[in-house]
Amino acid sequence: MIYLHRATFDEMDYAQVTFFGRHFYWMEQATEAWLMEKQMGFAVLTTYHNIGLPVISAETRYRAPVNLEQTVEVRVALRDLTRRGFSTPFEIVRQDDGVLAAFGLIKRRAIDVKRFRGIDLPDDFYVRFEEMQAESRDMVIRQE
């Protein structure tokens, strides 16, 4: 999945580059857009199916700044899928010059949101996550 985002004024820090935490926000926007394409956005999962996908681990390496009004590609893949969760490696690339701004990995686990306990993903959702993994299988996401 490739999600485009244009950096806005409210995302800048004192040095006039994107505040580091915004990279995670962009990653979440990209992930949610991809889930919504599969008719299983966070609202659908939690409200109608009591399924949550909390982050259990998140890491990012920063390589280059993103400046005001620069457009970035947030490239997200789905890896390590099990019935209990998955990982989403990602990279953020400046669109105008192709420079890698950041890369990282987010790990999620499936939970029952009412009991706040780990669960196995139901078959109908697991199949959709398998599709996402297959769609992004050939996507190269840089990791050290």
N, C-alpha and C positions, 0 to 999 in steps of 0.2 A: 504494500500500500504506500502510495506517495501522496502526502498531504501538503498543500502549499499554505504558507503563513507569511504575512507581511508584518514586520516588527513595527510596533506603534510607540508613541511617545511615552505612554504610561508603563512600558516595559523596560525603559532605560534606567540605568543606575547613575550615580554621580559622575562617573567617567564617560557618560554618554554612549555606553554599550549596553547591550541587553543584560539585565539582571540575571544571574546564573540560574535562579529557580524557575524562570520562565521556560527554560528548555523542557523541564518536566511537564509544565502546563501544556506546551505544544505537543509533547508526546501523548498526553492524555487526550487532547483534542483529536489527534490522528487516530488513536486507538478507538475512541468512541465513534468517530465517523465510519471507521471500518466495521465496527460491530453493528452500527445502524444500517449499513449496506446489507448486512446479513439478517436484518430484522430482529436483532437482539441487542439493542443499545442498553446502556446501564439502567435506564428507567423501566424498560420492558423486563429485563432480567429480575430486578429487585421488586417491582410492583406486582407483576403478574406471576412470577415463578419463584420468588423468594430466594433467588440466587445472587450472591455477591461475589465480586472478584477483587478482593483487597490486595494491595501491593504488600508483598512480604520482604522484598529486597529491591533496592534501586541504586544504581550507580551511573555516573556520567564522567567522562573525560572531556575536558574543554581544550580545543586546539586553536581556535581563531574567533575573534569577536564578530558579533552580528550588530550592525549599526541601524540607526533609525531609518525606517522605510525600506530596508533591505528585505527581499523576499527569500525565504528559505524553503527547501524541500525537507519535510520530515519523513524519512523513509523507515517504515516499520515492517518487521517480519514476525512470524509466529513460529516458535521453535519449542522443542522439549515438551510436546503435548502429552499429558497423561490424563486419566480420568479426574485427577485431583487439581490440575492447573496447567500452567504453561509459562513460557518466557517470551518476552517481546524485545529482541535486540533492536536498536534503532540508531540512526545517524541523522544529523542535521547538517545540510549542505547549503551554502549560499548559492542561490540560483544564478546570480549574475556572473560569478567567476568560478563556480564549481569547487570552491574551497570547503573542506570539511571543517565545520565549526565545532561540532561535538559528536560524541557517540556514547552509547551506553547499553544497559540491559535492565529490564524491569521483570521481576518474577511475581506472578499472581497465583493465588489459590482459590478454589471454589469453596464457598461457604453457604450454609443456610442462614439467611439474614435474620430470621426470627429467633433462632436458637444460638446464633453466632458460633456454629460448629462447622468443621470441615465436612464436605460431602463429595461424592462422585458426581461428575457432570452427567445429567440425564442424556440418554442416547440421541435425542433429536438435536440437542445443543452440541454434543460431542462431535456429531457429524459435521456441523457447520464450522466448528473449530478445525476439524481435519481439512475441510475445504480451504480455510484461510492458510493453514500450514502448507498445503499443496500449492496454493497461489503464490506464496512467497518463498518457496523452496529454492528457486534459482536466484533470488535476490541476495546480492553480496552486501553484507553489513559488516563494516570494519570493526574489529575488536582486537585489542592488544593481547 
